[in-house]
Amino acid sequence: MSTAALQEWSACCRALGDGRLTLLVRKGGIHERHGGLFVPEQERFWLMPTHLHQDAGRLKPAFQGDVTPPATTPGIPIALWAESMQVWKVTQLARITALGDELMWTDAELATRFAYRDQPWLFVLLLRVHRLAAPVTIPTDPSYAGCRSWLTLTAPPADPVAAVPVLDDTAFAHRHHRIAAILDPAA
Protein backbone atom coordinates (compact mmCIF):
# COMPACT_ATOMS: atom_id res chain seq x y z
CA MET A 1 0.00 0.00 0.00
CA SER A 2 1.24 3.46 -0.76
CA THR A 3 1.95 6.34 1.60
CA ALA A 4 -0.35 8.57 -0.49
CA ALA A 5 -3.46 9.97 1.16
CA LEU A 6 -6.32 11.95 -0.28
CA GLN A 7 -7.45 14.67 2.10
CA GLU A 8 -11.26 14.91 2.01
CA TRP A 9 -13.97 16.40 4.18
CA SER A 10 -14.68 14.23 7.20
CA ALA A 11 -18.39 14.15 6.26
CA CYS A 12 -17.51 12.83 2.81
CA CYS A 13 -15.22 10.15 4.27
CA ARG A 14 -18.08 9.05 6.52
CA ALA A 15 -20.49 8.75 3.57
CA LEU A 16 -17.87 6.92 1.48
CA GLY A 17 -17.22 4.56 4.39
CA ASP A 18 -20.94 3.83 4.75
CA GLY A 19 -21.30 3.10 1.02
CA ARG A 20 -23.68 6.03 0.53
CA LEU A 21 -21.17 7.62 -1.84
CA THR A 22 -18.75 6.22 -4.41
CA LEU A 23 -17.92 9.53 -6.11
CA LEU A 24 -15.80 12.59 -5.44
CA VAL A 25 -15.50 15.75 -7.50
CA ARG A 26 -12.30 17.73 -7.89
CA LYS A 27 -10.99 20.62 -9.93
CA GLY A 28 -7.58 21.25 -8.45
CA GLY A 29 -6.20 24.14 -6.53
CA ILE A 30 -3.21 26.34 -5.98
CA HIS A 31 -1.36 23.67 -4.01
CA GLU A 32 -1.93 20.86 -6.53
CA ARG A 33 0.95 19.46 -8.49
CA HIS A 34 0.48 19.17 -12.25
CA GLY A 35 -0.16 22.86 -12.87
CA GLY A 36 -3.04 23.17 -10.41
CA LEU A 37 -5.00 20.26 -11.89
CA PHE A 38 -6.25 17.39 -9.81
CA VAL A 39 -4.67 14.11 -10.89
CA PRO A 40 -5.01 10.80 -9.03
CA GLU A 41 -1.42 10.29 -7.94
CA GLN A 42 -1.82 6.65 -6.97
CA GLU A 43 -4.29 3.93 -7.92
CA ARG A 44 -4.67 3.07 -4.21
CA PHE A 45 -4.54 5.59 -1.40
CA TRP A 46 -5.65 6.29 2.15
CA LEU A 47 -8.65 8.54 2.80
CA MET A 48 -7.65 11.17 5.34
CA PRO A 49 -10.57 13.02 6.92
CA THR A 50 -10.27 16.77 7.37
CA HIS A 51 -12.51 19.51 8.74
CA LEU A 52 -10.81 22.23 6.67
CA HIS A 53 -13.45 24.18 4.70
CA GLN A 54 -16.16 21.69 5.71
CA ASP A 55 -19.55 23.41 5.71
CA ALA A 56 -22.92 21.69 6.15
CA GLY A 57 -24.60 24.45 4.12
CA ARG A 58 -22.76 23.25 1.02
CA LEU A 59 -24.20 19.75 1.36
CA LYS A 60 -27.57 18.24 0.48
CA PRO A 61 -29.83 17.87 3.54
CA ALA A 62 -29.35 14.08 3.67
CA PHE A 63 -25.61 14.59 4.28
CA GLN A 64 -25.63 17.65 6.56
CA GLY A 65 -25.78 15.48 9.70
CA ASP A 66 -22.42 13.97 8.73
CA VAL A 67 -20.68 17.26 9.55
CA THR A 68 -19.32 16.96 13.07
CA PRO A 69 -16.80 19.01 15.06
CA PRO A 70 -13.18 17.88 14.96
CA ALA A 71 -12.18 15.29 17.54
CA THR A 72 -10.43 16.62 20.61
CA THR A 73 -8.11 13.63 20.79
CA PRO A 74 -4.66 13.90 19.22
CA GLY A 75 -3.94 12.33 15.88
CA ILE A 76 -5.90 11.61 12.74
CA PRO A 77 -8.15 8.55 12.51
CA ILE A 78 -7.67 6.57 9.30
CA ALA A 79 -10.35 3.97 8.69
CA LEU A 80 -10.54 3.78 4.88
CA TRP A 81 -8.49 3.30 1.78
CA ALA A 82 -9.70 3.58 -1.78
CA GLU A 83 -8.97 2.48 -5.32
CA SER A 84 -9.50 4.95 -8.14
CA MET A 85 -11.64 2.92 -10.53
CA GLN A 86 -12.48 5.55 -13.15
CA VAL A 87 -12.03 9.29 -13.66
CA TRP A 88 -14.19 11.43 -15.91
CA LYS A 89 -13.45 15.01 -16.95
CA VAL A 90 -16.99 16.33 -17.25
CA THR A 91 -17.59 19.49 -19.27
CA GLN A 92 -21.37 19.64 -18.90
CA LEU A 93 -22.71 20.68 -15.52
CA ALA A 94 -26.05 19.02 -16.30
CA ARG A 95 -24.33 15.61 -16.39
CA ILE A 96 -22.86 16.22 -12.95
CA THR A 97 -26.13 17.39 -11.39
CA ALA A 98 -27.90 14.43 -13.04
CA LEU A 99 -25.94 12.20 -10.65
CA GLY A 100 -28.39 13.26 -7.92
CA ASP A 101 -27.78 11.46 -4.63
CA GLU A 102 -24.57 9.92 -5.94
CA LEU A 103 -23.02 13.25 -4.87
CA MET A 104 -23.35 14.94 -1.48
CA TRP A 105 -22.93 18.56 -2.61
CA THR A 106 -25.79 20.91 -3.40
CA ASP A 107 -26.35 21.91 -7.00
CA ALA A 108 -25.19 25.43 -6.09
CA GLU A 109 -21.91 24.07 -4.64
CA LEU A 110 -21.36 21.90 -7.71
CA ALA A 111 -21.97 24.91 -9.98
CA THR A 112 -19.43 26.95 -8.00
CA ARG A 113 -16.81 24.22 -8.23
CA PHE A 114 -17.60 23.66 -11.92
CA ALA A 115 -17.06 27.34 -12.77
CA TYR A 116 -13.97 27.79 -10.55
CA ARG A 117 -11.22 29.74 -12.38
CA ASP A 118 -13.59 30.30 -15.32
CA GLN A 119 -12.84 26.76 -16.50
CA PRO A 120 -16.15 24.91 -16.97
CA TRP A 121 -15.39 21.33 -15.99
CA LEU A 122 -14.88 18.99 -13.04
CA PHE A 123 -13.18 15.67 -12.55
CA VAL A 124 -15.52 13.01 -11.16
CA LEU A 125 -13.75 10.09 -9.48
CA LEU A 126 -15.31 6.70 -8.94
CA LEU A 127 -13.80 5.10 -5.83
CA ARG A 128 -13.92 1.53 -4.57
CA VAL A 129 -13.65 2.13 -0.83
CA HIS A 130 -12.34 -0.40 1.70
CA ARG A 131 -12.80 -0.25 5.48
CA LEU A 132 -10.07 -1.32 7.90
CA ALA A 133 -11.07 -3.82 10.58
CA ALA A 134 -10.35 -1.06 13.13
CA PRO A 135 -9.42 2.60 12.58
CA VAL A 136 -5.77 3.50 13.05
CA THR A 137 -4.80 6.86 14.54
CA ILE A 138 -1.77 8.40 12.91
CA PRO A 139 0.14 11.36 14.34
CA THR A 140 -0.46 14.80 12.89
CA ASP A 141 2.39 16.35 10.95
CA PRO A 142 3.07 19.93 9.84
CA SER A 143 3.29 18.70 6.24
CA TYR A 144 -0.46 17.92 6.34
CA ALA A 145 -1.42 21.57 6.84
CA GLY A 146 -3.00 23.56 4.05
CA CYS A 147 -5.57 23.12 1.35
CA ARG A 148 -4.40 20.40 -0.99
CA SER A 149 -5.75 17.06 -2.04
CA TRP A 150 -2.71 14.77 -1.96
CA LEU A 151 -0.49 14.20 1.03
CA THR A 152 2.32 11.79 1.78
CA LEU A 153 1.72 10.16 5.15
CA THR A 154 4.78 10.23 7.36
CA ALA A 155 3.48 7.29 9.46
CA PRO A 156 0.94 5.40 7.32
CA PRO A 157 -1.12 2.53 8.70
CA ALA A 158 0.24 -0.96 8.13
CA ASP A 159 -0.83 -2.81 4.99
CA PRO A 160 -4.61 -3.23 5.27
CA VAL A 161 -4.89 -7.00 4.80
CA ALA A 162 -8.08 -7.20 6.86
CA ALA A 163 -9.85 -4.39 5.01
CA VAL A 164 -13.11 -5.19 3.25
CA PRO A 165 -14.95 -3.31 0.50
CA VAL A 166 -17.82 -1.20 1.84
CA LEU A 167 -19.96 -2.35 -1.12
CA ASP A 168 -19.98 -5.93 -2.37
CA ASP A 169 -19.01 -6.61 -5.99
CA THR A 170 -22.61 -6.69 -7.26
CA ALA A 171 -23.68 -3.46 -5.55
CA PHE A 172 -20.53 -1.66 -6.71
CA ALA A 173 -20.94 -2.87 -10.31
CA HIS A 174 -24.57 -1.68 -10.32
CA ARG A 175 -23.60 1.79 -9.08
CA HIS A 176 -20.69 1.99 -11.54
CA HIS A 177 -22.99 1.08 -14.45
CA ARG A 178 -25.60 3.67 -13.42
CA ILE A 179 -22.97 6.41 -13.01
CA ALA A 180 -21.24 5.59 -16.29
CA ALA A 181 -24.57 5.77 -18.12
CA ILE A 182 -24.81 9.41 -17.01
CA LEU A 183 -21.18 10.49 -17.40
CA ASP A 184 -19.86 8.62 -20.41
CA PRO A 185 -19.93 10.92 -23.47
CA ALA A 186 -21.47 8.19 -25.63
CA ALA A 187 -24.44 7.87 -23.25
TITI-343345 format. One record per residue: x, y, z of N, C-alpha, C in turn; residue in one letter. Coordinates in pm, whole numbers, padded with zeros to 5 digits, always signed. Layout:
XYZXYZXYZa ...
***
This chain:
+00085-00117+00000+00000+00000+00000+00089+00123+00000m +00044+00225-00063+00124+00346-00076+00116+00432+00049s +00200+00535+00052+00195+00634+00160+00108+00752+00120t +00049+00748+00000-00035+00857-00049-00169+00859+00024a -00215+00979+00053-00346+00997+00116-00419+01110+00044a -00546+01091+00027-00632+01195-00028-00703+01261+00088l -00681+01391+00104-00745+01467+00210-00886+01505+00162q -00986+01467+00239-01126+01491+00201-01205+01526+00326e -01312+01604+00305-01397+01640+00418-01433+01516+00500w -01432+01531+00630-01468+01423+00720-01609+01368+00688s -01702+01458+00659-01839+01415+00626-01841+01328+00500a -01759+01362+00404-01751+01283+00281-01689+01146+00310c -01583+01144+00390-01522+01015+00427-01624+00926+00496c -01706+00984+00583-01808+00905+00652-01906+00845+00552r -01953+00924+00457-02049+00875+00357-01985+00772+00263a -01858+00792+00228-01787+00692+00148-01772+00562+00226l -01740+00573+00354-01722+00456+00439-01850+00380+00465g -01964+00448+00457-02094+00383+00475-02150+00328+00344d -02082+00356+00232-02130+00310+00102-02238+00398+00044g -02267+00512+00108-02368+00603+00053-02314+00679-00066r -02182+00695-00072-02117+00762-00184-02011+00670-00244l -01988+00686-00373-01875+00622-00441-01799+00725-00523t -01849+00850-00525-01792+00953-00611-01737+01071-00533l -01632+01130-00589-01580+01259-00544-01572+01350-00665l -01576+01479-00643-01550+01575-00750-01429+01658-00711v -01349+01692-00811-01230+01773-00789-01205+01860-00910r -01145+01975-00886-01099+02062-00993-00947+02074-00984k -00900+02097-00866-00758+02125-00845-00749+02260-00776g -00635+02289-00725-00620+02414-00653-00477+02462-00659g -00451+02570-00588-00321+02634-00598-00209+02546-00544i -00240+02453-00457-00136+02367-00401-00125+02233-00472h -00200+02212-00580-00193+02086-00653-00068+02083-00739e -00011+01966-00751+00095+01946-00849+00029+01947-00986r +00102+01928-01089+00048+01917-01225-00022+02045-01269h +00037+02160-01239-00016+02286-01287-00150+02325-01227g -00177+02282-01105-00304+02317-01041-00418+02224-01074g -00394+02122-01155-00500+02026-01189-00499+01909-01093l -00616+01857-01064-00625+01739-00981-00595+01616-01066f -00502+01535-01021-00467+01411-01089-00455+01303-00983v -00523+01188-01000-00501+01080-00903-00354+01038-00908p -00285+01054-00797-00142+01029-00794-00108+00883-00773e -00200+00808-00720-00182+00665-00697-00314+00595-00729q -00306+00469-00769-00429+00393-00792-00497+00360-00658e -00416+00336-00555-00467+00307-00421-00411+00410-00324r -00496+00455-00232-00454+00559-00140-00543+00557-00017f -00491+00614+00090-00565+00629+00215-00661+00746+00202w -00773+00740+00271-00865+00854+00280-00841+00920+00415l -00797+01045+00412-00765+01117+00534-00870+01224+00560m -00951+01205+00664-01057+01302+00692-01002+01436+00741p -01065+01543+00694-01027+01677+00737-01154+01758+00764t -01140+01859+00847-01251+01951+00874-01228+02086+00806h -01116+02099+00736-01081+02223+00667-01185+02254+00559l -01244+02369+00565-01345+02418+00470-01478+02343+00475h -01491+02247+00563-01616+02169+00571-01730+02260+00615q -01843+02252+00545-01955+02341+00571-02084+02268+00536d -02167+02243+00637-02292+02169+00615-02382+02240+00514a -02376+02371+00505-02460+02445+00412-02428+02418+00266g -02314+02357+00240-02276+02325+00102-02315+02183+00064r -02382+02114+00157-02420+01975+00136-02572+01960+00125l -02615+01855+00055-02757+01824+00048-02805+01788+00188k -02933+01813+00218-02983+01787+00354-02954+01646+00406p -02959+01545+00322-02935+01408+00367-02794+01386+00420a -02701+01475+00386-02561+01459+00428-02519+01562+00533f -02602+01659+00564-02563+01765+00656-02534+01713+00797q -02602+01607+00838-02578+01548+00970-02443+01480+00982g -02374+01459+00870-02242+01397+00873-02133+01496+00912d -02164+01624+00916-02068+01726+00955-02064+01730+01108v -01950+01698+01162-01932+01696+01307-01809+01780+01342t -01800+01825+01466-01680+01901+01506-01557+01810+01505p -01441+01869+01491-01318+01788+01496-01304+01719+01632p -01243+01601+01629-01218+01529+01754-01120+01608+01840a -01134+01593+01969-01043+01662+02061-00924+01575+02097t -00924+01452+02051-00811+01363+02079-00700+01389+01977t -00576+01366+02016-00466+01390+01922-00463+01285+01811p -00409+01325+01699-00394+01233+01588-00508+01239+01490g -00493+01164+01383-00590+01161+01274-00636+01016+01256i -00767+00992+01269-00815+00855+01251-00823+00819+01103p -00761+00709+01067-00767+00657+00930-00842+00524+00936i -00954+00518+00868-01035+00397+00869-01058+00339+00730a -01019+00416+00625-01054+00378+00488-00936+00393+00393l -00935+00308+00293-00849+00330+00178-00935+00309+00054w -00889+00362-00057-00970+00358-00178-00886+00324-00300a -00954+00271-00400-00897+00248-00532-00967+00342-00628e -00892+00411-00710-00950+00495-00814-00987+00404-00930s -01117+00386-00952-01164+00292-01053-01187+00357-01189m -01227+00483-01189-01248+00555-01315-01251+00704-01284q -01201+00783-01378-01203+00929-01366-01262+00986-01494v -01359+01074-01478-01419+01143-01591-01388+01291-01579w -01351+01355-01690-01345+01501-01695-01477+01543-01759k -01563+01603-01680-01699+01633-01725-01709+01782-01758v -01751+01811-01879-01759+01949-01927-01902+02000-01939t -01997+01922-01890-02137+01964-01890-02190+01953-01748q -02222+02067-01689-02271+02068-01552-02397+01984-01537l -02481+01980-01637-02605+01902-01630-02576+01753-01608a -02468+01702-01663-02433+01561-01639-02395+01539-01493r -02327+01635-01436-02286+01622-01295-02409+01630-01204i -02494+01727-01225-02613+01739-01139-02709+01623-01160t -02705+01559-01278-02790+01443-01304-02752+01324-01216a -02636+01329-01154-02594+01220-01065-02678+01216-00937l -02748+01324-00907-02839+01326-00792-02772+01288-00662g -02828+01187-00594-02778+01146-00463-02647+01068-00467d -02591+01050-00586-02457+00992-00594-02352+01093-00550e -02391+01220-00536-02302+01325-00487-02365+01391-00364l -02283+01436-00272-02335+01494-00148-02351+01646-00155m -02294+01710-00256-02293+01856-00261-02420+01910-00325w -02462+02026-00281-02579+02091-00340-02549+02128-00485t -02654+02148-00562-02635+02191-00700-02560+02324-00706d -02588+02414-00611-02519+02543-00609-02369+02523-00583a -02333+02435-00491-02191+02407-00464-02124+02344-00585e -02193+02252-00651-02136+02190-00771-02115+02294-00881l -02211+02385-00896-02197+02491-00998-02079+02581-00967a -02057+02612-00840-01943+02695-00800-01812+02624-00831t -01804+02498-00795-01681+02422-00823-01660+02407-00973r -01767+02383-01047-01760+02366-01192-01703+02491-01259f -01746+02608-01214-01706+02734-01277-01576+02792-01221a -01518+02729-01119-01397+02779-01055-01289+02808-01159y -01228+02925-01148-01122+02974-01238-01172+02992-01382r -01300+03012-01398-01359+03030-01532-01324+02916-01626d -01311+02797-01570-01284+02676-01650-01400+02580-01626q -01492+02568-01721-01615+02491-01697-01597+02339-01712p -01551+02277-01605-01539+02133-01599-01509+02090-01456w -01528+01963-01429-01488+01899-01304-01442+01757-01334l -01350+01709-01253-01318+01567-01255-01413+01497-01159f -01468+01386-01202-01552+01301-01116-01477+01170-01101v -01451+01131-00978-01375+01009-00948-01466+00903-00890l -01460+00785-00948-01531+00670-00894-01432+00594-00806l -01468+00577-00679-01380+00510-00583-01440+00378-00535l -01357+00278-00526-01392+00153-00457-01329+00164-00320r -01412+00183-00218-01365+00213-00083-01361+00086+00001v -01256+00075+00082-01234-00040+00170-01221+00010+00313h -01283-00062+00406-01280-00025+00548-01184-00117+00623r -01096-00055+00704-01007-00132+00790-01089-00201+00899l -01038-00311+00950-01107-00382+01058-01124-00291+01179a -01027-00205+01204-01035-00106+01313-00959+00018+01267a -01013+00137+01297-00942+00260+01258-00804+00266+01323p -00712+00330+01254-00577+00350+01305-00557+00501+01319v -00507+00544+01434-00480+00686+01454-00333+00711+01421t -00314+00803+01327-00177+00840+01291-00146+00977+01351i -00020+01005+01377+00014+01136+01434-00003+01247+01330p -00040+01364+01378-00046+01480+01289+00096+01519+01252t +00108+01593+01143+00239+01635+01095+00223+01772+01031d +00318+01861+01047+00307+01993+00984+00290+01986+00832p +00340+01881+00770+00329+01870+00624+00185+01846+00578s +00095+01816+00670-00046+01792+00634-00127+01921+00630y -00069+02031+00677-00142+02157+00684-00167+02212+00543a -00272+02289+00532-00300+02356+00405-00409+02288+00325g -00446+02355+00220-00557+02312+00135-00502+02245+00010c -00483+02117+00019-00440+02040-00099-00498+01900-00088r -00511+01838-00200-00575+01706-00204-00481+01596-00158s -00362+01590-00218-00271+01477-00196-00168+01507-00090w -00149+01411-00001-00049+01420+00103+00031+01290+00105l +00153+01298+00152+00232+01179+00178+00233+01156+00328t +00179+01044+00371+00172+01016+00515+00311+00983+00567l +00347+01047+00677+00478+01023+00736+00478+00895+00819t +00361+00852+00868+00348+00729+00946+00219+00659+00903a +00218+00601+00781+00094+00540+00732+00056+00415+00811p -00072+00379+00808-00112+00253+00870-00040+00136+00803p -00035+00024+00872+00024-00096+00813-00062-00142+00696a -00010-00229+00614-00083-00281+00499-00219-00335+00544d -00326-00291+00480-00461-00323+00527-00512-00460+00481p -00448-00567+00526-00489-00700+00480-00629-00738+00525v -00675-00684+00636-00808-00720+00686-00917-00624+00639a -00884-00534+00549-00985-00439+00501-01083-00509+00408a -01208-00463+00412-01311-00519+00325-01380-00407+00248v -01422-00434+00125-01495-00331+00050-01624-00293+00122p -01658-00164+00118-01782-00120+00184-01905-00160+00102v -01889-00183-00026-01996-00235-00112-01948-00367-00171l -02038-00467-00175-01998-00593-00237-01985-00573-00388d -01930-00672-00456-01901-00661-00599-02025-00627-00681d -02137-00691-00650-02261-00669-00726-02313-00528-00707t -02318-00481-00583-02368-00346-00555-02276-00240-00619a -02145-00262-00612-02053-00166-00671-02068-00164-00823f -02078-00280-00885-02094-00287-01031-02223-00218-01076a -02329-00234-00999-02457-00168-01032-02441-00016-01027h -02380+00034-00921-02360+00179-00908-02270+00231-01020r -02162+00159-01049-02069+00199-01154-02143+00208-01289h -02223+00109-01319-02299+00108-01445-02393+00228-01453h -02465+00255-01344-02560+00367-01342-02488+00502-01358r -02375+00517-01292-02297+00641-01301-02239+00658-01442i -02183+00552-01495-02124+00559-01629-02229+00593-01734a -02350+00546-01716-02457+00577-01812-02486+00727-01816a -02460+00796-01706-02481+00941-01701-02358+01017-01751i -02239+00971-01714-02118+01049-01740-02045+01016-01869l -02059+00896-01919-01986+00862-02041-02039+00944-02158d -01951+01006-02236-01993+01092-02347-02083+01022-02449p -02066+00892-02466-02147+00819-02563-02289+00794-02513a -02311+00815-02384-02444+00787-02325-02546+00888-02369a 
***
